[in-house]
Amino acid sequence: MLAMFDKLRDIIRHWWMEFTLQTKLMGAATLVVSLIVSGCTFWAVNTIQADARINDTRFGRDLGLLLAANMAPQLAENDLTSVARFSNRFYHSTSSLRYILYADDSGNIRLGIPFSESEVQNSLMIERRIHLPESNGNKDLPLVRQHQTPEGVVTDVFVSIEHDGKFLGTLAIGINPNPTVVASTGLTRDVTIAVFVSIWVMVLLGAVFNALQITKPIKELLSGVQNIASGNFKQRIDLPLGGELGELIESFNEMAEKLEIFEEQNIDELTAEKAKLETLVTTIADGAVLIDNNLHIVLANPNARRFFGWDHLDLDKTNVLHVLPGSVSAELTRPLYQVAAGKLEGEEFRITLNQPAHRTVRILITSVLDPIKENVRAIAMTVQDITREVELNEAKSQFISNVSHELRTPLFNIKSFIETLHEYGDELTKEERSEFLDTANRETDRLTRLVNDVLDLSKLESSHTYSFGAVELARSIEQTLRTYQLNAKDKGIELCQDIEPELPDISGNYDLILQVLANLVGNALKFTKADGKVTIRAHRVSLPLDAGDESNHTVVRVEIVDTGIGIDPEDQRAIFDRFFRVENRVHTLEGTGLGLSIVQNIIEKHHTQVHITSAVGVGTTFWFDLAIHQPQLQPAENLQLAANLNE
């Protein structure tokens, strides 16, 4: 049964889909009008019937009260003859009365008019008793109720009969429906049904005509348009129709012919332009994703695939929300639907990705409008990798925080000791004043070093040029050792040198080389525990001039070796970045994170690189190679040497 119902429903749905929109609208309008007309008609019929029932009820109630009042004395005297004579005369004087019954308090019928007609018994189902209302004898009487008969609704009225305060029984009378009202009601109902049926017959005939004369050409046109949309510009429609439909079909054929000619003339040009566009999108540095209004991916360039891990996925007609990482999908779901619906022109997001690699991206969603700037044709999603920018901003913020702390501490100490000397200088002993001044002097030196580090880095990263010449490396190493010897002794660290005899001069800037050595030795002492050792080595090494070339050139290699705590491999990759501080990992307070960045910049200005070898708990070695000073070296040879050092 259920399968038959489903099949019937499918047939009706298919039949309904065959009609055009205009036919459907006409059918809906006809249904509404017919329902309104029918509803108004039935409302009028029900209103007339209700009014007729009210009139019958009032008539029966008044008539019952009148008869009960007039017949009460005769019933009290049990003069049934007079009661029958009067009631019979009254019954035959009007056609509205259906019956008159007099019953005692037990429901036994004492007198009934018409008592001999089978009509009464059949319609009221009475024999010798009637079922009296439960409210018999109460003040609620007269009681009125109605029942349905083949001739219409009969109104039953029950009236209590009393005389001198004594209850004598119940008077029951039946009121026939108004024949005029019944006839007019039936006529109105029949006319309404006829009008309703006639309207729908005309609608069905019109639908059949429409299906034969209009729907078929429309279907042919729809099929033709679909073929044109799919790229079949050879589509033509051949129907012998005139009028507006004929003109429409003729115009369609002309359009198809022009599109076919246009395709033949411009297919190569369009293909070339498409190739150029795809090449352009593919080569841009940012990720680019083109999405249609249904959020299906139309185009995704290699960078977008790399950002989201789509390298091995087939994205054709794939919903972009199904392949985006979870965090990105949750963030972009609502904005994408709003842009597709035209409620939002575009929006920018900054999201952190954890897969396939940890990076921070800026995603810009923009709607692509049609030429008239009204409808959304697609959605362009641009993805920019701002990981480096975010890291630099975080590093700068950390640097500002560190510098602020480092500046605040010595300034506060200097101010505190100077204020103490100013306010209580006369009360302090000579030793205390000397100690206060010594502390203020050390804090001033500390502040000076911090400011100098910032200025040095700024100067190195600018376009400032330095003069290079012959530098006696041994003298720079000895000066560095003298500077840090006392510091090393205080910490219980052995500070020594291992310099090759007769070491040649190197080509560089003396002050910059001295600064490199000072920073590296200072770091080594900072992270080496007591009884440790820090060594500065300098010796010559031979390196090949070119890959695959057996000829060598000699350089001076400088190494700063310590037996300190070592550096984690993950820190080694970032240790030369500006503002990076290993101190944050080992809980020391000194340093601004600029020392190794300054070292790297200085070494790069000497056309070489600084390297690191470290093991946690064993120690760390920083080393770099410097070119030997050769005054007679030709410029081209000097450049080649610098390039080899860089390699």
C-alpha positions in Angstrom: 0.0 0.0 0.0 2.8 2.4 0.9 4.6 1.6 -2.4 1.5 2.3 -4.3 1.1 5.6 -2.5 4.7 6.5 -3.3 4.3 5.7 -6.9 1.1 7.8 -7.1 3.0 10.7 -5.5 5.8 10.4 -8.0 3.3 10.4 -10.9 1.6 13.5 -9.5 5.0 15.3 -9.0 6.1 14.4 -12.5 2.7 15.6 -13.9 3.0 18.8 -11.9 6.5 19.5 -13.2 5.3 19.2 -16.7 3.4 22.5 -16.4 5.0 25.9 -16.9 5.3 28.5 -14.2 2.5 30.5 -15.6 0.2 27.5 -15.6 1.1 26.7 -12.0 0.4 30.2 -11.0 -2.9 30.2 -12.8 -3.8 26.9 -11.1 -2.8 28.2 -7.7 -4.9 31.4 -8.3 -7.9 29.4 -9.4 -7.6 27.1 -6.4 -7.5 30.1 -4.1 -10.4 31.9 -5.8 -12.5 28.7 -5.8 -11.8 28.0 -2.2 -12.7 31.6 -1.2 -16.0 31.4 -3.2 -16.8 28.0 -1.7 -15.9 29.1 1.8 -18.0 32.3 1.5 -20.9 30.3 0.2 -20.8 27.6 2.9 -20.4 30.4 5.5 -23.5 32.0 4.2 -25.4 28.7 4.2 -24.3 27.9 7.7 -25.2 31.5 8.8 -28.7 31.1 7.3 -29.2 27.7 9.0 -27.9 29.0 12.3 -30.4 31.9 12.1 -33.2 29.5 11.2 -32.3 27.3 14.2 -32.3 30.3 16.5 -35.8 31.3 15.2 -37.1 27.7 15.5 -35.7 27.6 19.1 -37.3 30.8 20.1 -40.6 29.8 18.5 -40.6 26.4 20.2 -39.7 27.8 23.6 -42.4 30.5 23.5 -44.9 28.0 22.1 -44.0 25.4 24.8 -44.4 28.0 27.6 -47.7 29.1 26.2 -49.2 25.6 25.9 -47.8 24.6 29.3 -49.5 27.6 31.0 -52.8 27.0 29.3 -53.0 23.2 29.7 -51.8 23.1 33.3 -55.4 23.5 34.9 -56.9 20.8 32.6 -54.0 18.5 33.3 -54.3 19.1 37.1 -58.0 18.1 36.8 -56.9 15.1 34.5 -59.2 16.5 31.8 -57.3 14.9 28.9 -60.3 15.4 26.5 -60.1 19.1 26.7 -56.3 19.0 26.5 -56.5 16.7 23.4 -59.1 18.8 21.7 -57.2 22.1 22.3 -53.8 20.6 21.4 -55.2 18.9 18.2 -56.7 22.1 17.0 -53.5 24.0 17.7 -51.4 21.2 16.0 -53.5 21.4 12.8 -53.4 25.2 12.7 -49.7 25.4 11.9 -47.2 23.3 9.8 -44.3 24.2 12.0 -45.3 21.7 14.8 -44.1 18.2 14.3 -45.5 16.7 17.5 -47.0 17.5 21.0 -46.5 15.1 23.9 -47.7 15.3 27.5 -45.8 13.0 29.9 -46.1 12.5 33.6 -43.1 12.9 36.0 -42.0 9.3 35.3 -41.9 9.8 31.5 -45.1 7.9 30.7 -46.9 9.5 27.8 -50.3 10.7 28.9 -51.3 12.2 25.6 -49.5 12.5 22.2 -50.4 14.4 19.0 -50.3 12.9 16.3 -50.6 9.8 18.5 -51.7 7.6 15.7 -49.2 8.5 12.9 -46.2 6.2 12.3 -44.2 9.3 11.3 -43.9 10.4 14.9 -42.7 7.0 16.1 -40.2 6.6 13.3 -38.7 10.1 13.6 -38.6 10.4 17.4 -38.4 6.7 18.2 -41.1 6.9 20.9 -43.4 4.2 22.0 -45.2 4.7 25.3 -42.5 6.4 27.1 -40.0 9.2 26.5 -36.7 9.8 28.1 -37.2 13.0 30.1 -34.3 15.4 30.5 -32.2 15.1 33.7 -33.0 18.7 34.6 -36.8 17.9 34.7 -38.4 19.9 37.4 -35.7 22.4 37.7 -35.6 26.1 36.8 -33.4 25.4 33.8 -36.5 24.4 31.7 -37.6 24.9 29.0 -34.8 22.7 27.7 -34.0 22.9 24.0 -32.1 20.4 21.9 -32.0 19.4 18.2 -31.8 16.2 16.3 -31.3 15.4 12.6 -34.0 13.9 10.4 -34.2 13.2 6.6 -36.3 16.4 6.3 -33.8 18.5 8.3 -33.0 19.5 11.8 -36.0 19.2 14.3 -35.9 21.3 17.4 -37.1 19.5 20.6 -38.4 21.7 23.4 -39.2 20.3 26.9 -41.2 22.5 29.3 -42.2 21.7 32.9 -45.9 21.8 33.7 -46.8 23.1 37.1 -50.1 24.1 38.7 -50.4 25.7 42.2 -46.8 24.8 42.9 -47.3 21.2 42.0 -45.3 19.5 39.3 -47.6 17.7 36.9 -45.2 16.5 34.2 -43.4 17.6 31.0 -44.6 19.0 27.8 -42.5 18.0 24.7 -43.0 19.7 21.4 -41.1 19.3 18.1 -40.6 22.2 15.7 -40.1 21.4 12.0 -37.3 23.2 10.0 -38.3 26.1 7.9 -39.0 24.6 4.4 -38.1 27.8 2.7 -34.7 27.9 4.4 -34.1 24.3 3.7 -34.9 24.7 0.0 -32.7 27.8 -0.4 -29.9 26.2 1.5 -29.9 23.2 -0.7 -30.1 25.3 -3.8 -27.2 27.4 -2.7 -25.1 24.4 -1.9 -25.8 22.8 -5.3 -25.0 26.0 -7.2 -21.7 26.3 -5.3 -20.7 22.8 -6.1 -21.6 23.3 -9.7 -19.5 26.5 -9.9 -16.6 24.9 -8.2 -16.6 21.9 -10.6 -17.1 24.1 -13.6 -14.1 26.3 -12.7 -11.8 23.3 -12.3 -13.0 21.7 -15.5 -12.1 24.9 -17.3 -8.7 24.9 -15.5 -8.0 21.4 -16.5 -9.0 22.0 -20.1 -6.7 25.1 -20.2 -3.8 23.1 -18.7 -4.2 20.5 -21.4 -4.2 23.1 -24.1 -1.2 24.8 -22.5 0.7 21.5 -22.3 0.0 20.9 -26.0 0.6 24.4 -27.4 3.1 26.0 -25.0 4.9 23.5 -22.9 6.3 21.5 -25.8 8.0 24.6 -27.4 9.2 25.7 -23.9 10.8 22.3 -23.3 12.5 22.4 -26.7 13.9 25.9 -25.8 15.0 24.7 -22.4 16.8 21.7 -24.0 18.4 24.0 -26.5 19.6 26.5 -23.8 21.1 23.6 -21.8 23.0 22.4 -24.9 24.2 25.9 -25.5 25.3 26.2 -21.9 27.2 22.9 -22.2 29.1 24.2 -25.3 27.1 22.7 -28.1 26.7 25.8 -30.3 25.4 23.7 -33.2 22.0 23.3 -31.5 19.0 24.5 -33.5 15.2 24.3 -32.9 12.8 23.5 -35.8 9.2 24.0 -34.8 6.4 25.3 -37.1 5.1 28.0 -34.8 4.2 31.6 -35.3 3.6 34.5 -33.1 5.7 35.4 -30.1 6.9 31.8 -29.6 8.0 31.6 -33.3 10.0 34.9 -32.9 11.6 33.5 -29.8 12.6 30.3 -31.5 14.0 32.2 -34.5 16.0 34.5 -32.2 17.4 31.5 -30.3 18.6 30.0 -33.6 20.3 33.3 -34.6 22.0 33.5 -31.2 23.2 29.9 -31.5 24.6 30.6 -35.0 26.5 33.7 -33.8 27.9 31.9 -30.7 29.1 29.1 -33.0 30.9 31.7 -35.2 32.3 33.4 -32.2 33.6 30.2 -30.7 35.4 29.3 -34.0 37.0 32.7 -34.2 38.1 33.1 -30.5 38.7 29.7 -29.1 42.4 29.9 -29.6 42.6 33.4 -28.1 40.5 32.4 -25.1 42.7 29.4 -24.6 45.9 31.5 -24.6 44.4 34.0 -22.2 43.3 31.3 -19.9 46.8 29.8 -20.0 48.3 33.2 -19.2 45.9 33.7 -16.3 46.6 30.2 -14.9 50.4 30.8 -15.2 50.1 34.2 -13.4 48.0 32.7 -10.6 50.4 29.8 -10.3 53.5 32.0 -10.0 52.3 34.5 -7.5 53.9 34.2 -4.1 50.7 34.2 -2.1 48.2 31.3 -2.0 45.1 31.9 -4.3 41.9 30.0 -4.2 38.9 30.7 -6.4 35.5 29.4 -5.1 32.1 29.5 -6.7 28.8 30.5 -5.0 28.3 26.9 -3.7 31.7 27.1 -2.0 33.2 24.6 -4.5 36.9 25.1 -5.4 37.4 26.2 -9.0 41.1 27.0 -8.9 43.9 26.6 -6.3 47.5 27.6 -7.0 50.5 25.6 -5.8 51.2 27.9 -2.8 47.6 27.5 -1.5 48.0 23.7 -1.9 51.2 23.9 0.1 49.8 26.1 2.8 46.8 23.8 3.4 48.3 20.4 2.6 46.4 19.9 -0.6 49.3 18.7 -2.7 47.9 15.2 -3.3 44.1 16.0 -3.3 41.8 16.3 -6.3 40.0 19.6 -5.5 37.8 19.8 -8.6 34.2 20.7 -7.4 35.2 20.0 -3.8 33.6 22.0 -1.0 36.3 24.2 0.4 35.0 23.8 4.0 35.5 20.0 3.7 39.3 20.2 3.0 40.4 23.3 5.0 42.0 22.6 8.4 39.6 22.5 11.2 40.6 25.8 12.8 40.4 27.6 9.4 37.0 26.0 8.5 35.5 27.0 11.8 36.7 30.6 11.3 35.6 31.0 7.7 32.3 29.1 7.5 30.0 32.0 8.4 31.9 34.7 6.4 32.1 32.5 3.3 28.3 32.0 3.3 27.7 35.7 3.9 30.0 36.7 1.0 28.3 34.1 -1.3 24.9 35.5 -0.4 26.1 39.1 -1.1 25.7 40.2 2.6 29.4 40.8 3.0 31.9 42.2 0.5 35.0 40.8 2.1 36.9 40.2 5.3 40.4 39.6 6.6 41.5 36.9 9.1 44.8 36.0 10.8 44.9 32.3 11.6 47.6 30.0 13.0 48.0 26.7 11.1 49.5 23.6 12.8 49.2 21.3 9.8 51.0 20.5 7.5 53.5 23.0 9.0 53.3 25.5 11.8 52.8 28.9 10.3 50.7 32.0 10.7 48.7 33.1 7.6 46.6 36.1 6.7 43.5 35.1 4.7 41.6 37.7 2.7 38.1 36.8 1.4 36.8 39.0 -1.4 33.6 38.7 -3.5 34.0 38.6 -7.3 31.1 40.6 -8.9 29.6 40.5 -12.3 30.3 43.3 -14.8 27.4 45.4 -13.5 28.6 45.0 -9.9 25.4 43.6 -8.6 25.6 39.8 -8.3 28.3 37.7 -6.7 29.9 35.4 -9.4 32.6 33.8 -7.2 34.8 34.3 -4.1 38.5 34.9 -4.2 40.5 33.8 -1.2 44.1 35.1 -0.9 46.4 33.4 1.6 49.6 35.2 2.7 52.3 33.5 4.9 53.1 36.1 7.6 54.9 33.7 9.9 58.2 35.7 9.6 56.4 39.0 10.1 54.6 37.6 13.3 57.9 36.2 14.6 59.7 39.5 14.0 56.9 41.5 15.7 57.0 39.1 18.6 60.8 39.4 18.7 60.6 43.2 18.6 58.1 43.2 21.4 60.4 40.9 23.4 63.3 43.1 22.6 61.5 46.3 23.6 60.5 44.5 26.8 64.0 43.4 27.5 65.6 46.7 26.7 63.0 48.5 28.8 63.8 46.2 31.7 67.5 46.5 31.2 67.3 50.3 31.0 64.9 50.6 33.9 67.1 48.6 36.3 70.4 50.5 35.9 68.6 53.9 35.8 66.7 53.0 39.0 69.9 51.9 40.7 71.8 55.0 39.6 68.9 57.3 40.7 68.6 55.5 44.0 72.3 55.7 44.9 72.6 59.3 43.7 69.5 60.4 45.7 70.9 58.6 48.8 74.2 60.4 48.4 72.4 63.7 47.8 70.1 63.5 50.8 72.2 61.5 53.3 75.8 62.1 52.1 76.9 63.8 55.3 75.6 60.8 57.4 77.4 58.2 55.3 81.0 57.1 55.9 83.7 57.5 53.3 83.6 53.8 52.5 79.8 53.9 52.0 80.0 56.9 49.7 82.7 55.2 47.7 80.7 52.0 47.4 77.6 54.0 46.3 79.6 55.9 43.7 81.2 52.7 42.4 77.8 51.0 42.1 76.4 54.0 40.2 79.5 53.9 37.9 79.0 50.1 37.1 75.3 50.7 36.4 76.3 53.5 34.1 78.7 51.3 32.2 76.0 48.6 32.0 73.6 51.2 30.6 76.2 52.4 28.1 76.8 48.8 26.9 73.1 48.3 26.3 72.8 51.5 24.3 75.9 50.7 22.3 74.6 47.3 21.4 71.5 48.8 19.9 73.5 51.5 18.1 76.0 49.0 16.8 73.3 46.8 15.3 71.5 49.7 13.8 74.8 50.9 12.3 75.7 47.4 10.9 72.3 47.0 9.3 72.5 50.4 7.6 74.4 51.3 4.5 77.4 52.5 6.5 80.7 51.5 5.0 83.8 50.4 7.0 87.4 50.6 6.1 89.2 47.3 5.8 92.9 46.7 6.0 95.5 44.4 7.5 94.6 43.3 11.0 97.0 41.5 13.4 94.6 38.9 14.8 96.9 37.9 17.6 96.8 41.4 19.1 93.0 41.4 18.9 92.9 38.1 20.8 95.3 39.3 23.4 93.3 42.5 24.0 90.1 40.4 24.4 91.8 38.1 26.9 93.0 41.1 29.0 89.5 42.5 29.0 87.8 39.3 30.3 90.7 37.8 32.3 89.5 39.3 35.6 85.9 38.3 34.9 86.9 34.7 34.2 89.0 34.6 37.3 86.1 35.8 39.5 84.0 33.0 38.0 86.7 30.3 38.4 86.9 29.8 34.7 90.2 29.2 32.8 90.5 31.7 29.9 93.3 30.8 27.4 94.5 31.1 23.8 95.9 28.7 21.2 97.3 30.8 18.3 99.4 29.3 15.5 102.9 30.8 15.5 103.6 33.4 12.8 100.0 33.8 12.0 99.5 36.1 9.0 97.5 39.3 9.1 93.9 39.0 8.0 91.9 41.4 5.9 89.3 43.2 8.0 88.4 46.0 10.4 90.2 45.9 13.7 87.4 47.3 15.9 84.8 45.0 14.3 86.9 41.9 14.8 87.6 43.0 18.4 83.8 43.3 19.0 83.2 39.9 17.5 85.7 38.3 19.9 84.4 40.3 22.9 80.8 39.2 22.2 81.7 35.5 21.7 84.0 35.3 24.7 81.5 37.2 26.9 78.8 34.7 25.9 81.1 31.7 26.6 81.9 33.0 30.1 78.3 33.7 30.8 77.2 30.1 30.0 80.2 28.2 31.5 80.2 27.1 35.0 83.1 27.3 37.5 86.1 25.1 36.8 85.2 25.3 33.1 87.4 26.5 30.3 87.1 29.0 27.4 89.7 28.9 24.6 90.4 31.2 21.7 92.0 29.4 18.8 93.4 30.8 15.5 95.1 28.8 12.8 95.5 28.5 9.1 93.4 26.0 7.0 93.4 25.2 3.3 90.1 25.3 1.4 89.4 24.4 -2.2 88.9 27.3 -4.5 86.1 25.7 -6.5 84.1 22.5 -6.2 86.0 19.8 -8.2 89.1 22.0 -8.4 92.2 20.6 -6.8 93.8 24.0 -6.2 93.4 25.4 -2.6 93.6 28.7 -0.9 94.5 29.5 2.7 92.4 31.3 5.3 92.6 31.9 9.0 90.1 30.1 11.1 89.1 31.5 14.4 87.4 29.3 17.0 86.0 30.2 20.5 85.5 27.0 22.4 83.9 26.6 25.8 82.9 23.7 28.1 79.6 25.4 29.0 76.0 24.1 29.1 75.7 23.8 25.3 72.8 24.9 23.1 69.8 22.9 22.0 69.6 22.0 18.3 66.3 23.9 18.0 67.9 27.0 19.5 70.9 26.7 17.2 68.7 27.4 14.2 67.5 30.8 15.7 70.5 31.8 17.8 71.7 34.4 15.3 68.2 36.0 14.9 67.8 39.5 16.3 66.3 39.7 19.8 66.6 35.9 20.3 67.8 35.2 23.8 69.0 31.8 25.0 68.9 33.3 28.4 65.1 32.9 28.4 65.7 29.1 28.4 68.4 29.0 31.1 66.8 31.7 33.4 69.6 34.3 33.4 68.8 38.0 33.5 71.6 39.5 31.4 71.6 40.2 27.7 69.5 41.8 25.1 69.6 39.1 22.4 71.7 41.3 20.1 75.2 40.0 20.7 75.2 37.1 18.2 73.1 39.1 15.7 75.9 41.8 15.8 78.5 39.0 15.4 76.7 37.6 12.3 76.4 41.1 10.7 80.1 41.8 11.3 81.2 38.5 9.9 79.0 38.9 6.8 80.6 42.3 6.2 83.9 40.3 6.1 82.4 38.2 3.3 82.2 35.0 5.3 79.9 33.2 7.8 79.9 32.3 11.4 79.2 28.6 12.3 78.3 26.8 15.5 78.9 23.3 16.9 77.3 22.5 20.2 76.2 19.7 22.4 74.1 20.1 25.5 76.2 19.5 28.7 79.4 19.3 26.7 80.1 22.8 25.3 79.9 25.1 22.3 82.3 26.1 19.5 81.8 29.2 17.4 84.1 29.5 14.4 84.6 31.5 11.2 87.2 31.9 8.5 88.9 35.2 7.6 90.8 36.0 4.4 94.5 36.6 4.7 95.5 40.2 3.8 97.0 40.4 0.3 97.7 44.0 -0.7 98.7 43.1 -4.3 95.6 40.9 -4.9 93.6 42.0 -8.0 90.0 43.0 -7.5 88.6 40.1 -9.5 90.6 37.6 -7.5 89.6 39.3 -4.3 85.9 38.9 -5.2 86.4 35.2 -6.1 88.1 34.6 -2.8 85.2 36.3 -0.9 82.7 34.2 -2.8 84.6 31.0 -1.9 84.6 32.0 1.7 80.9 32.5 1.6 80.4 29.0 0.2 
